Amino acid sequence: MVAARSAAAPAASALAATAPVVAPSVASALAERPEHPVVGRAVSHESAELHVTGAALYTDDLLPRMRGALHAWPLQSPHAHARVTALRTRAALAVPGVVRVLTAADVPGVNDAGVRQDEPLLPAEAMFHGHAVCWVLGESLDAARLGAEAVEVDYEPLPSVLTLGEAIAAEQFQGAQPIVTRGDAEAGLARAAHRFSGEFEFGGQEHFYLETHAAIAQVDEAGQVFVHSSTQHPSETQEIVAHVLGLRSHDVTVQCLRMGGGFGGKEWQPHGLAAVAALGAVLTGRPVRLRLNRTQDITMTGKRHPFHASWEVGFDDDGRLQGLRATLTSDGGWCLDLSEPVLQRALCHVDNAYFIPDVELRGRIARTNKTSQTAFRGFGGPQGMLVMEDILGRCAPLLGIDPTELRRRNLYAPGQRTPYGQEVRHAERLPAVIDEVAARADLDARRADVAGFNATHPHRKRGIALTPVKFGISFNHTAFNQAGALVHVYKDGSVLINHGGTEMGQGLHTKMRQVAATALGVPLGLVRLAPTRTDKVPNTSATAASTGADLNGGAVKDACEQIRARLAVVAAERLGVGSDAVRFAGGSVTSVGVDAEVAGAALDWREVVQRAYLQRIQLSAAGFYRTEGLHWDPVRMHGDPFKYFAYGAAVSEVEVDGFTGAYAFLRTDIVHDVGDSLSPLVDIGQIEGGFVQGAGWLTLEDLRWDTSDGEGRGRLLTQAASTYKLPSFSEMPRELHVHLLERAAEEGAVYGSKAVGEPPLMLAFSIREALRQAVSAFGPAGHAVELASPATPEAVFWAIEAARRASGS
């Protein structure tokens, strides 16, 4: 594989040349960069050395520090749906090393791991195969495991629903059924010169983070509960632990040191596991460690929501969309979890990059006897966008229009609005990224090469495709778009940052160090990050929805600017200028218009800090940020839920074997809009990782449950890497070229940057559409290829067979 990286960083110098001078004594505009900023530099991940040497500590690594810790092991239900009629623990307690068995009767507060009272922590009714009905605490993991095997449970099996088809047929739904409308979909379809309809069902995805779910809880002498948790949402983990224990939030502190991956899987689901550990610690007075092994993690925790879509679409003679009517049904699993906001975001992204004049989108959530499906990178956006990309890919040959041209003709134009009413600001960037990636990929010449290859290779075919991305950034729930930070400057000039975001490998802490160093005007080496803790920064939102850098960066910048303004007054007195003339950069403090080389014209940062301390000036500040301009009505499904849209486009080329359906990813070119990058090296890594994860979801990762009527009904069959195929080096494109869109500063975000965590995942649509193009080469012109998702080699083979039948061969 060749990974060609190119990261343009025009922002720092370009903006510095044109930006007005802003006094440091007042907060600067959010997007404005000072001269010589630390943001925009390609620096390595703040824990990179710790990661590669194995010295980085994760939640379970703290166990040796917990003297006398107990280990927790679940007893999992062998039924997809069953009532627990009796649970006998005497035999388990007789197992050497078993200390306690946790049952619903032990819960002093609310026996619920969520906030909707539909998710019992210790259930009386097992709702999926693998549901934990009790937990055993032991002196060792083996003792706890043997104790769980000794627990006697009587079950009354109940009818179960496993597939989306079964749930739809039984009309077994849960939660709200939102609708997004604009205009008159029936009228739009009626005036269309070409109408098509279809159905599309596509699978979920296992998070498969390197670090499985883990928590360690302990109680101090005052009854304060302290929980180490691998969680993306420490504040909500704190709230759930508190209500399970019957405590108030100030009685519980949650810390997240770092995570070995999260991808959304640790936004909601860690809470109940942390509560089990905390309950055990309270009841026994000893630390309790809970870490799921890989099989337990896969069989007990939620995944990306599978979806079913039925649709009808209309185009005019030029291939422009006229109307769309679609119903999206997600598989929510056994309880709601985050299924409602996931569905809302899916409906808000069906349009992807395309303007649809008349549209009606309906959503509903199926209740099935499977794990509770949850957040996953993109949070419903990928599912909604996949529906539209599949429609365009299937309809293009029926219209006789090249798929790339069909996509171009339907792109949003400036001034147009989404079906839910938000203006698509900077819509001109959509054709810009498409044109740039097409040029960088040499698309026209390579399309000719692909046609030549296909003409001379009857049993192997190539396909090349270009797909765009438009992804909204912000939490759909407006209240979540806020963040806090606590920044300390010590007398020696060193800086310590606390913020509400969590680090899961995505480089958030690295970016926050760069933001703080830029805002304070100090070298990066003076800034350190403290672990995320609820007693330092309270009431935080999850690190999710790609908002981590936007929200926490705004809060960190606010705190730093408060401190800088106080220090400016101290420095101004020493320099003999007004505070509005003081500048901080690179650890030096100077004044505007004075040559820093002149003796006494520059002060050292440390000197200013020490003077401030002697003058009893506060060197600590709490920062806060709220995203402005947001409004969302979840009932009407209308408003401005997103601060901005992130744009991107990718060109991918594949080669398919006509005998087996096996394929190779030959090359991918990406141009992606991250605004004015806070940390280019981090952002390119996120784009690469997101793209590969998206390719895994769309082509390889196939979750399978036992849907028979036998004893194993409801059992997840793909429980390990041996049966669940993850992308590896052999599935990477042989060439991967990533370029950051230049001159793309976002005026509404911290230092002009844009979110990067989720949007790149959808660039993988180009892989799937390239596979469709390769399959179509086995059939006649005008044949619409229906391609399953994930498009495994087996699925590709059957699509090839259908194409051959269409051509009569």
N, C-alpha and C positions, 0 to 999 in steps of 0.2 A: 504493500500500500504506500502511496505517496501522499502525504498530507501537506499541501501547500498552504501556508498561512500568510495572509496579508492584512494588516490592520492599519487603516488610515487614521491618523490622529491630527486632523487639521484644526481641531477645536481650540486647543489651548492657545496656540499662537494667533490663529485667525481672530478669535474672539477678543484676545487681549489687545489686538491692534485697533479694534473698533469700539470696544466697550467703554462707556464713560467712567471716569474716576468716581468711586463711591467711598464715602467716609467710613472708616472702620468703626466709628462710634455708633453707627446704626446698622441694622441688619441689611445686608445686600440683597438684591433680587435673587430669587431662588436659583435661577439658571446661570447667573453671571459668574464667570471665572476671573480670578485675579491674575496678575502676571505671575509666571513661573509656578503654576499650580502643581500639586503632587497628584491630583486626579488626572487621568489621561495618560499616565505613565504605565508602561508594561512591567508590572512587578509580579513576582511569584506569589503564590498563595501563602498567607501568613503562617499556615501550619504545614507547608510542603515538606520541610525537612523532617518534621515529626512524623508525618505520614509515611515517608519512604524509609525511615529508619525504624519504624514500629514503636516509636516512643510516644505517639499521640495517645492520650487516654480517652476511652469511651466509658459509658455508664458502667458496664459490667467489669471494666478494668479496676474499678474502685473497690471491688469486693474484698481484696486482701486487707484493706484498711478498716473493714467492718468486723471487729472481733465478735465472735459468737453468732454470726449471721445464719439465719435459716434460709432454706431453699424452698421455693414454691413449685408445685407440679400440678397441672390440671387433670381432672378426670373428664374425658371427652365423650359425648354421646355417640353411640354407634347407629343412631337413627336420624333420618332427615327431619322427622317431626314426631315428637313423642311427649306424652305427659309423664313427669316423674311422680310415680305414686308412692314410692318409699325410697329412703336413702339411709343406709345403716353404716355407721363409721367405726363400730367397735373393733372389727377385725383390722382395720387400718391402724388404729391407735395401738394395737398390740404389736405392730411391726417395729423392730428395733430402730430407733432413731427418729420415728415419727413423733412430732410434738403436738400438732393440732390439725384438725380438718375444718376448713372454713366453709360454712353453709349460710344460706339466707338468714337463718335465725341469729347469726352472729353480727349482722349489720346494725349498728346503732342509729344510723341516719336513714337515708333514702337508698333503697336497694335498686339503684339505677345508674348505669354508666354513661347516660346521655343527659339531655335537657328536655326531652319530650315525653318522658315517662313511658317509652315504648321499648326500652333496652335494659331489662333487668340484669344486674351484675351477676347474680347467682339465681338462675331461673328455675321455676317450677315446671317449665315446659321447654324442652329442647327444640330449637327452631331450625337447626341445620345439623348435618352430619359433622361432628367435631366440636359442637357447642360445649363449652366447659360448664358442668353442672355443679362442681365444687372444686376446691383447691386444697392440696395437702402440703403442710409445712414439715420439713424434715431437717435433721442435722446435716444431712448431705443430700445431693441431688438424687442419688440412688435410693436412699431411704424414702424420700418424698415420692419417687416414681413407684417403688414397691408398695408404698402405702396407698397410692391412688389405685393400683391394681387390686388392692384388697377391699376397697370400698364396695359395698353391695348396693346396687340400684335396681329398682323395679321400674320398668317403663311400660306405658300403654301406647303402642304405636298409633299414630294418627295419619290421615291422608296428607300427602305432600304434593307441592307444585314446584317443579324444577326448572322448566324452560319458559322462555318468553312466550312461545306459542301456547303452552298450557295456561299460563297466566292470562293472556289475552282472551283465550276461548272461555275461561272461567270468569272473566271480568274481575280479576283479583288485583285491585290497585290500592295504593296507599298515598296519602298526602294530597297536595293541591294538583290541579290539572290546568296549568297556565295556557294562555292563548296569546300569541303575538299576531296582530293584524295591521295591515295598511291597505287602504283602498278597498277594492272589491275583487277578491281572488277569482270568483266565478266569472265576472265580466272580463278580467284579464285573460282567463283561459278561453273564453268564448271568442274574443277578438283575435286570438293567436292563429297564425296560419298553420302551425304545426303543434300538435299536442301529443304528449307521451305520458305514460304512467308506469309505475313499477313498485317493487318492494325491495328492501335491502336489510339484511340482518348481519350484524358484525359483532365480533367478540370483545371481551374485556382484556385485562392485562394485569399480571402479577407484578407488584413493585420490585420485588427481589433486591431490595437494598442489601448492601454487604453486611450491615449490622442489623440483626433482627431486633424485635421489640424487647426493651429491657427497662427495668426500674429497680431501684434499691431504696427502701424506706427505713427511717429510724426515728425514734422519739427521744427527746432530751428530758432532763429532770423536771422541767416545767410543763411537760406535756406538749411541747411544740413538735409538730410533725415536719420532718425534713425529707424531701423526696428527690432523689436523682432520677431523672427520666429522660429517655431518648424521645423527645417530643418536639414537634414543631409549634406547639401552642402551650407554653408553660402556664399562662394565666388560666386557660380553660382546664388544664390538668389540675391546677390548684383548686378551682371551683368544684370540679367533680369529686376530688378526694375529700374536700371539706364537706360536701353534702352527703357523701356516703358515710362519713364518720360522725355526722351530726355536729360539725364544728363550723366556725366562721373562717373566712378566708385568711384573716390575720394569724390564725393558728397553724397555717400550713405554708411552707415555703417549698417551691419547686425550682430546681436548678437543672439546666441543660448544658452540659460541658461542651459537647459537640455530638453530631450524629454521623454515622457511617452510611449516609444516604437517607432520604425520606420520600421524595417524589410525591408528596401528598398523603402517603400511607401513614404518616405519623402526625397528621393534623388533628384527627378525631380519635383514632383508635387507641392511642396510648393511655387515655384517661382511665378507662376501666382497669387496665393492667396495673397502673400505678396505684389505683384505689385498692386493689387486692393486696398489693405489697404493704400499703399503709395500714390496712385493716389488720393484717397479720402482725405488723410491728406494734400496733396499739394493744392488741389482745395478748401478745406474748412478752412485750417489753424488750424484744430483741430486734436487731436489724433483720429485714427480710429482703431477699434477693429474688427477683423474678426475671428470668430471661427465657424467651421462647427459643427452642431449637428450630431448625429450618422447616421441618415437617409441620410442627405445631404452628409456626408463623403462617405458613401457606394455607393450612386447613382452618385456622381460626380467624384470620383477619381479612378485611375486605380488599377488593380489587377495583380496577377501572370498570365502570358500568358498561356492560354490553347494551346494545340498542337494536331496536327494530324500527324501520321507517317505511311508511307507505306514502307515495307521492304522485302528484300529477302536475306536469309542467307544460307551459306553452311558450313558443318562440315565434317571432315574425319571420318574414322571408329572408331577412338579413342575419338571422340567428340571434337576435336580441331577445332577452327574456321579457315576457309579457306578464306572466302570472305563475304563481306557485302555490299549491295547497299540499300540505304534508302533515302527517301525524307521527310524532316520535315517541316511542315507548322505551323507557329505560328499565333495566333489571336492577331493582334496588336491593334485592336480597331480603332478609327477614325483618329488618326494621329500617326506619327512615334515614338515620345517620345524616349525611350531607346530600342526600339524593335530590331534595327540592332545589337548593341553589345550583347543584350540578346541572339539573334539567333546565333551569332558567338560563344558565350560561350557554347551554347547548342551543336553545332556541334563539338566543341572541347572536349566534355565530353561524347559523345555517346559511346566511347570505355570503359569508366569507368576504371576498373582495368584489362582489358583484351587486349591481343595482337591479332590484326586482320591483317594478312599479306596483303590482298588486299581489299581495301575499297573505296567506293565512297559515299559521303554524300552530299546531296543537301538541301539547305534551302531557304525558302521564307516566306514572311510576308503577311498575309491576311489583307485587310482593311475592317472593319466591322463597323456598326453603333452602337457601344458600347463605354463605357469609354475607354480612351487610356490606354492600359495595359502597365505596367511599371516594374521597378526593384522590385524583391522580393527575399528575402534571398536565395542565391544560383545563382540568376541572369542567369537563363537558364540552368545552370549545372544540377539541379535536373531533368529537363525535358529531356535533352539528355541522362542522365544516366538511367532514368526510361525506355526509349525505349530498351536499351540493357538488363536491368534486366528482362523486360517483355519477350523479345525474349528468353533468357535463361530459364526462368521459364516455358514458353510454350513448348520449344523444348526438354527439358530434358526427359520427359516421352516418347516422340516420338523416342528419341535416346536410351531409355532404360538405362539411366545413372542417378544416384542420382543427384539432382540439386546442392548440395554442392560440390560433386565431379566434376561435369561439370564446376563449377566456378573455382575450384582449378586447373584443367587442363589447363585453359586458362589464368591464371594470367601472368602479365608481368614478365619477367626475367631481371636481370641486363644487361644493354647494349642495350636493345630494345628501340625503339622510338615510339612515338605516330603517328597517321596518319598525323598530321600536322608538324612532324619533330623534336619534342623535345625529348631528352633522358629522360627516366623515372628514375631519380636518386633515389637511395635507394629503388629500386624495391624489394629488399629482405625483406623490412618491410611488404609487402603485405602478404606473407605466415606467417610471424612472428605474425602479429596481428590476423590472422585467427587461427593459432595454439593456441595462448594464449587465445583468447575468447572461442574457442571450449573447452579448458581444464577448464577454469574458469566456463563455463556453464555446464560442465559435459555432453557434447553434445551426445556422443555415448550412454551413459546409458539412457539419457532422450529420445533419439529416440526410444530405445527399449521400454521404458515405454509408449510412445505415440502409438506405434504399438499395444501394449497390450490393452491400453485403447480403441483404435478404434475397435479392434476385439470383444470387449464385450459391445460396446455401439452403437447400430444401428442408433440411432437418434441424437447422438452428436458425433462430431469428433474433434480431436486435430491435430494441425500441428505445426511443428517446422522448422525453416529455419535460415540459416546463409548467410549474404550478406556483401561484402566488399565495401569500398569507396576509391577512389583516386580522389582528388580534387585539381585543380591548383590554386595557390595563386598569385595574382597580377591583376591589371587592364589590360584588353586586350589592351586598348589604352595606349601605352607605356608612353606618356607624363604625364599621371595622376599619375604615380608612383614616386611622389616627395612630400615632406612635409617640413614645417618650424616650428620653435618654438622660443619663446622668454622667457628667464629665467632671473629672477632678484634675487640677493642675497642682502638682506638689512643689515644695519650695526649691527643689533642685531643677525645676523646669520640666520634669517628666510628666506625661499625661496618661491618665487612665480613663477608658471609655466603658460605660455600661449602656447597653441599649436593649430594646425589647425583642430584637430579631434573633433567630437561632441559626447556627452554622451547621449545615448538613453536607459540606463539601463544595457548595456552590460559590464560595468566595465572598460571602456577604461581609464577614469580619475584615477581610482584606480591603474591600471597598470603603468600609466605615473608617478604617485607619487612614486611608487616603483622603477621605472627606474631612476628617478632623485635622490632619496635617495641613491641608489646604486652607481650611477656615481659620486656623490659628497661625498659619505662616511658619510652621516649624518643620524640621526634617522628619521623615517617616519613622526613623529609628527612635524618636522620643515618645512615640504613641504605642500604647499597649491596650489590649482588649481584655476585659474581665468576662468570665462565663455568664451566660444569661440567667438571671435569677429574679423571681417575682418580688423579693423584698428590696430590690434595688430600683427596678422600673416596674410599676404596677399596671394592671388593667391593659395589657398589651394585646394586640391582635396576633393571629397566627402568622408565621412566616410562610406565606402562601400567596397565590394569585399573582406571582411575580412582583409583588409590591415591596419586598424586603428592603431593597436599596432606596426606593422612592420614599417610603415612610420613615424608616429609621435614619436614612441619610438626612432627611429634612429635620428630624429631631436633633441629631448630632450637630448638624450645622447651626441650628438655633442655639443650643447650649454653648457651643464654641464661640459664637458671635457675642453672646452675653459676656463671656469672660474676656474676649478680645476688646470689647468696648471699655471695660473697666481698666484693662491694662493700658489702653490708649491714653487715658487720662494721666496715668502715672508716667508714661513715656513722654507725653507732651510737655509735662512740667520740666523734665530733665533736658529735653531737646529745645525747649524755648519756642514751641510752636503750638498752634491750636490742635486739639485732639483729632479734628477732622482731617489733619494733614499727616497723621501718623500712618505708616505702612509696616506690615509684618510679612516677611518672606524669608524662607530658608534659615530661620533661627536668628535673623537680624531684624532690628526695629529701627526704621529710618523715617525721614519726613520727606514729603513731596518737594521736588525742586532743589534738594540739597545733595551734593555729591557724597556718596557713602564713603569714598576714599579719604575724605577730609577728616582729620583727627577730631573725634568727638561727635561726628555726624551720624554714627551708627551705634546703637546699643545692642548688647547681647540679650537674647531672649531670657536667659537665666537671670541676668541682672535685673531686668524689668520685673520678673516674677518675684524675686527676692525683695525688691523695693516695695512692691504691692503688698507683700506679706507684712513687712515692717510698718506699713501704713494702715494695716488692718483692713485690706481690701479683700473681699471674698474671691477665692480662687476655685470655686466650684459652682456649677449651674445645672439646673434641670431644664432640659429642652423639650419642646413639644412641637408636633407637626400634625396638621389635618389637611387632607386633600380638599382643595376648594373646587367649586363649580360642579359638584355632583348632585344628582337628584334621581331617585328611582322609585317608581310606584310598582311594587311587586304584584299587586292585584290587576292593574291595568297593563302591566308589562310595558311600561312606557317611561321615557325619561332620558337622562344623560348619566348612565351608570359608570362610564369610563372616563378617566382623565385624558387619555389619548389612545391612539392605535399604534401598534408596532407593525411594521411592514417587512416583507421579505419575499424572496423568490428563489427557486432552485431549479436547476436542470440536471436530470439524471439519465444515464444510459445503462441499459441492461442487455444481457444475452441469455436466451432461453433455449433449452434442449427440448426438441419436439418429442423425443421418445420417453422422457422421464418427468418433464416439467421442472427439472432442476434449473437454476439460474445463477448468474454471476452479476454482481453490481460492478460495472466497469468504471464509471466516473460520475462524480457529482460536483457541480459548481453552485455556490451559494453566494448571494448578496443579501445582507440582512441589515436592517435599520435598528441600531441601538442608540440612536441619538448621538450625543457627544460622549463617547465611552468614558466611564469612570476608571476602568481598568481593562485595557484591551486584551491582555493575555487571558484574564479570567473570562471575558466575554466570548472570545473565540473558543475557549474550552467548553463553555456552556452551549454554544451553537453546535459544536461537533457532537457533544454528548446528547443534546436534545434530539438532533437529527437521527442519530443511531438508535436512540430509544424509540422514536417514532417509527423507524424502519422495522424494528423488532415487533412492535404492536401490529403493524400492517402486513407483515410477511411471514413471521415465524412463530410468535407467541400464541399458542393455541391451548386455552384452558378447556379441559374436558371433565365432565361429571358423569357418574354412572346414572343413567336415566332409565335403567331397567326396573322391573318390579321385584327384583330379587333382594336378598338381605343387604347388599351393598348400595342400594338406591340412595342417591344423594352424596355418595363419597366422591371427593375430588380425586380424579385419577392421575392428574399431573402434579404430584406432590414434591418434586425435587428437580434439580437440574438434569437428572438422567431422563426425565420424561417431559419436562417443560423446556422447550428450546429457546435459549437466549442468544442474542446476537454476539458473535465473537469476531476475532480478527478475520476469519474466513468469510464473514458476511459484510465486512466493511467494503466500501468502494475502493477499488484499486488506486484511484486518484480521488482526493477530496480537497477541493479548493474553497476556502472561506474568505470573504472580503466584507469589511464593514462599510456600509453606505457612508459616503463622505458628505460634508456640509449639511448635516442632518440634526443640528442641535434642537432639542425640545425645550421651548421657552417655559413650559409649565412644570419642569421637574428639576431635581437637585443637580446643579452644575450642568444642566442641559442634557443629561443622560436619559436613556429609556431602559425599561425592563428587558431582561434577556432570558429569564428562566424557562418560561413556557413556550413563547412563540416559535422558537426554532423546531420544536417537535413536529409541527405541521408541515415543515419543509419536506418531510418524508413522503408527503403525498406524491411528489415527483417520482419516487421509486415505484409506487403502486401504479401510477398512470403510465410509466415506461413499460412495466410488465404488461399492461393492457395493450399497449401499442405493439409489443413483440408478439403477443398472442394473436392479435388481429392480422398479423402478417401471414399466419397460417390459413386464413380464411379469405373470403371474397371481399371486394370493396363494398362498403356500406354495411358490413356486418357489425352489429353492436355486441361488444364483448361484455358479458356479465361475469364479474370476477369476485369470488368470495373474499371475505376478510376475516382472519388473516389469509393472505394469498400465499399459502404454503406451496411447495412444489407439487403436492397432490392436487390442490385446488387449481393451480396453473395448468396441470396436465389435463384435467377435465374441461377446463376452458378451451384448451387447444383442441381437444376432441370435438367440442361443440362447434368450433370454428371450421374444422375439417368437414364436419357433416354439412355445415352451411354451404361449403364449396363443392359438396358432392364427392369428396375424396375420402 
